[in-house]
Amino acid sequence: MGKRNAAKRLKTATEVRPSAWFDEPARGKGPQLHAIEGGRRSWHPDDGDSITNVQPHERTQRYQKTIKPRSENQAQLMNAMDSHALVCAIGPAGTGKTYLAICKAVEALQKGKVSKIILSRPAVEAGEQLGFLPGGMEDKLAPYLRPLYDALADRLSPAQLKHMLADGTIEIAPIGFMRGRTLNNAFIVIDEAQNCTYTQLKMLLTRLGWHSTMVITGDPGQTDLLPEFSGLAKAAERLEALSGAAVIKLEAVDVVRHPLVAEMLDVL
């Protein structure tokens, strides 16, 4: 009899208030946490007792957010990556060149348009000598490739990223190891291309295979090479004449970092 009464009371309480309250005795003493489907939000006595005052929201994660362009040039860059096999994105720091390219790469992989992502970056120090770092090739290259890992971690969960790096679905390789390869059914991102010579860029461009997209990003004004050795500006000028390639030039107005960054670009 006692069990039936307890079950009846529990059923009645559930029908009146289908969600559970945390710290029930403390209600009315201040904001409390209220469990709802899809996440949690704070509850305050002024909200009243009605459960309808609590609006459930979708539980979102960083790597699930939708990417939208913040400027006209960024919109052109995203459209170019959808419609061209070869895209060259040139612009100052903070304009989202690398991030948008990696977002498009992850999107293409998740939709089955490509079977792998290949990210490459020249191992050139920005004025500092890092010396002989310990560990294998990946350990030695980690400081140079950290920005690429950060962008990937923003679009994929840690478990997904770890698994894809382990099985080769996502490959991060130095430019020196790209010679002789044919990259089919892949999304290739060449980052910091201003630190590549014209010969290196020519070698990289000719790696493009069937059903692949290659995006080259860089800022000719921030090369760590002598200006006459950087081949990005020269390569971009010649690529503009190709119908299957797109050269998108971003400007200071496209900077999405701190507003002071755009102002510094004008005075430095």
LUMKE-718935 format. One record per residue (C-alpha): x, y, z; residue number from 1. Coordinates in Angstrom, 2 decimals. Each point is the difference from the previous one (the first is absolute). Layout:
east;north;up;num
X;Y;Z;NUM
...
END
This chain:
east;north;up;num
0.00;0.00;0.00;1
2.82;2.34;0.91;2
1.76;-0.69;-3.29;3
-3.15;0.75;-2.01;4
-0.51;3.32;1.83;5
3.64;0.96;-0.56;6
-0.26;-0.84;-3.71;7
-3.20;2.03;-0.27;8
1.61;3.02;1.69;9
3.02;-0.27;-2.30;10
-2.24;-0.19;-3.10;11
-1.99;3.03;1.12;12
3.14;2.02;0.64;13
1.37;-0.92;-3.42;14
-3.22;1.05;-1.76;15
-0.02;3.36;1.77;16
3.68;0.71;-0.47;17
1.64;-2.34;-2.52;18
3.50;1.27;0.57;19
2.06;-0.37;3.14;20
1.06;2.94;2.18;21
3.47;0.16;1.48;22
0.16;0.89;3.70;23
-3.81;-0.03;0.41;24
-0.02;1.12;3.66;25
1.91;3.15;-0.95;26
-2.63;1.27;-2.47;27
-0.94;3.58;0.63;28
3.40;0.87;1.52;29
1.67;1.00;-3.27;30
0.86;-1.23;-3.50;31
-0.01;-3.77;-0.34;32
0.93;-2.39;-2.80;33
-2.93;-1.59;-1.80;34
0.56;-3.13;-2.10;35
-1.61;0.21;-3.43;36
0.26;-2.05;-3.15;37
3.02;1.09;-1.99;38
1.86;1.89;2.73;39
-0.33;1.99;3.21;40
-0.95;3.56;0.81;41
-0.34;2.00;3.19;42
-3.42;0.39;1.66;43
-0.99;2.94;2.14;44
-3.04;0.30;2.27;45
-1.22;2.98;-2.04;46
-0.45;-2.37;-2.95;47
-2.99;-1.59;1.70;48
-0.84;-3.67;0.44;49
-1.12;-0.72;-3.54;50
2.24;-2.35;-1.90;51
-0.87;1.94;-3.17;52
2.27;2.81;1.21;53
2.99;-2.28;-0.60;54
0.79;-0.13;-3.70;55
2.14;-2.99;-1.03;56
2.86;0.75;-2.34;57
2.12;-2.18;-2.20;58
3.23;-1.20;1.51;59
2.67;1.18;-2.42;60
3.73;-0.59;-0.12;61
2.72;2.14;-1.53;62
0.64;-2.36;-2.89;63
-3.70;-0.04;-0.92;64
-0.45;3.73;-0.56;65
-0.93;1.28;-3.42;66
2.62;2.11;-1.71;67
-1.21;3.13;-1.74;68
2.07;2.64;-1.80;69
0.40;3.31;1.76;70
0.93;2.01;-3.06;71
-0.54;0.02;-3.74;72
3.52;-1.24;-0.68;73
-0.43;-2.89;2.43;74
-3.23;-0.92;-1.80;75
1.89;0.01;-3.31;76
2.67;-2.24;1.53;77
-2.56;-2.53;1.26;78
-1.80;-0.04;-3.35;79
3.29;-0.42;-1.85;80
0.89;-3.05;2.09;81
-3.33;-1.55;-0.96;82
0.35;0.64;-3.72;83
3.74;-0.14;-0.81;84
2.58;-2.74;0.26;85
2.77;2.47;0.80;86
-0.41;3.07;2.22;87
2.66;2.48;1.09;88
-1.00;2.15;2.98;89
2.25;3.00;0.58;90
-0.46;2.47;2.80;91
1.30;1.40;3.28;92
-0.02;-1.79;3.33;93
-3.36;-0.56;1.65;94
-2.15;-0.12;-3.13;95
-0.97;-3.64;0.54;96
1.86;-1.50;-2.96;97
1.27;-3.13;1.74;98
-3.04;-0.48;2.22;99
-2.50;0.19;-2.86;100
2.10;-2.36;-2.10;101
0.13;-2.61;2.77;102
-3.72;0.41;0.69;103
-0.71;-0.72;-3.67;104
2.37;-2.97;0.10;105
-1.77;-1.53;3.01;106
-3.38;0.67;-1.60;107
1.05;-1.72;-3.23;108
1.30;-2.99;1.96;109
-3.15;-0.35;2.08;110
-2.21;0.20;-3.10;111
2.04;-2.68;-1.76;112
1.25;2.30;-2.77;113
3.61;-0.94;0.81;114
1.56;-2.93;1.82;115
2.81;1.85;1.76;116
1.34;3.38;1.04;117
3.63;0.93;-0.58;118
1.43;3.03;1.78;119
3.45;1.31;-0.77;120
2.05;2.91;1.22;121
3.63;1.07;-0.50;122
2.17;-0.58;3.05;123
1.48;3.49;0.14;124
0.71;1.68;3.34;125
-1.35;3.52;0.48;126
3.38;1.48;0.88;127
0.88;-2.62;2.63;128
2.04;-3.16;-0.19;129
-1.73;-2.86;1.78;130
2.96;-2.34;-0.31;131
-0.21;-3.78;-0.08;132
-3.25;-0.85;1.72;133
-0.43;-3.43;1.66;134
-2.34;-2.70;-1.26;135
-1.09;-1.23;-3.41;136
-0.97;2.00;-3.05;137
-3.45;0.92;1.35;138
1.53;1.21;3.27;139
2.57;2.13;-1.81;140
-2.63;1.53;-2.26;141
-2.58;0.62;2.74;142
1.08;3.61;0.76;143
-0.30;0.94;-3.68;144
-3.34;-1.72;-0.49;145
-1.70;1.12;3.23;146
-2.33;2.47;-1.77;147
-1.30;-2.81;-2.21;148
-0.67;-2.24;3.00;149
-1.83;2.86;1.72;150
-2.27;0.55;-3.00;151
-0.72;-3.74;-0.28;152
-0.76;-0.24;3.73;153
-2.57;2.75;-0.44;154
-1.91;-2.04;-2.60;155
0.42;-3.57;1.29;156
-0.36;-1.61;3.39;157
3.25;-1.12;1.66;158
-0.89;-3.67;-0.59;159
-0.77;0.58;-3.68;160
3.18;1.98;-0.56;161
2.17;-2.57;1.75;162
-1.54;-2.86;-1.97;163
0.28;1.76;-3.37;164
3.62;0.94;0.60;165
0.80;-3.56;1.07;166
-1.56;-1.72;-3.03;167
1.28;2.53;-2.54;168
-3.36;1.54;-0.90;169
1.57;3.31;1.00;170
3.66;0.29;-0.94;171
2.27;2.84;1.04;172
3.20;-0.02;-1.99;173
2.94;2.35;-0.58;174
0.37;1.41;-3.49;175
3.27;-1.85;-0.52;176
-1.85;-3.34;0.11;177
-2.52;0.91;-2.70;178
2.24;-0.48;-3.03;179
-0.94;-2.92;-2.26;180
-3.51;-0.43;1.39;181
-3.33;0.15;-1.86;182
-2.79;1.10;2.31;183
-3.29;-1.49;-1.19;184
-3.37;0.32;1.74;185
1.43;2.34;2.61;186
-0.39;3.49;1.37;187
3.45;1.58;0.20;188
0.78;3.14;1.97;189
3.40;1.67;-0.42;190
0.36;2.50;2.84;191
2.53;2.84;0.39;192
0.86;-0.26;-3.68;193
1.85;3.31;0.12;194
2.88;-1.99;1.50;195
0.19;-2.22;-3.10;196
2.25;0.72;-2.91;197
-1.44;0.13;-3.50;198
1.59;-3.41;-0.72;199
-1.65;-1.51;3.08;200
-3.40;1.41;-0.93;201
0.33;-1.31;-3.53;202
0.75;-3.45;1.41;203
-2.98;0.21;2.38;204
-2.45;1.19;-2.64;205
0.86;-2.90;-2.28;206
-0.91;-2.50;2.77;207
-3.70;0.64;-0.67;208
-1.81;-3.18;-1.04;209
-3.51;-1.07;-1.02;210
-3.02;0.98;2.12;211
2.18;2.19;2.21;212
-0.04;3.58;1.19;213
3.14;1.95;0.87;214
-0.04;3.24;1.98;215
3.14;2.09;0.40;216
0.00;2.69;2.68;217
2.54;2.63;0.92;218
0.95;3.64;0.39;219
2.80;1.17;-2.31;220
0.63;2.91;2.37;221
0.98;-2.28;2.90;222
2.52;-2.33;-1.59;223
2.88;-1.26;2.13;224
2.06;-0.42;-3.15;225
1.75;2.76;-1.86;226
-2.71;1.72;-2.10;227
1.63;-1.07;-3.26;228
-0.14;-3.66;1.04;229
-3.70;-0.14;0.95;230
-1.96;-1.39;-2.95;231
-3.60;0.51;1.16;232
-0.67;3.36;-1.65;233
1.52;-1.14;-3.30;234
-1.90;-3.29;0.02;235
-3.32;1.71;0.84;236
0.47;2.47;-2.85;237
0.43;-2.83;-2.48;238
-2.83;-2.10;1.40;239
-2.51;2.78;-0.62;240
0.19;-0.79;-3.72;241
-1.30;-3.56;0.53;242
-3.72;-0.66;-0.36;243
0.04;-2.85;2.52;244
1.79;2.01;2.68;245
-1.16;2.87;2.20;246
2.14;2.63;1.71;247
-1.78;1.73;2.88;248
1.62;3.08;1.51;249
-1.08;0.88;3.51;250
0.65;3.38;1.58;251
0.25;1.67;3.39;252
-3.78;0.51;0.06;253
-0.36;-3.81;0.05;254
1.96;-0.41;3.26;255
-2.10;-1.87;2.57;256
2.43;0.25;2.91;257
0.20;2.94;2.39;258
-0.87;3.27;-1.82;259
3.44;1.30;0.95;260
1.56;-2.61;-2.30;261
-1.51;1.67;-3.08;262
1.27;3.37;1.18;263
3.50;-1.37;0.62;264
0.14;-1.39;-3.52;265
-0.39;3.54;-1.31;266
2.83;1.48;2.06;267
2.55;-2.82;0.30;268
END
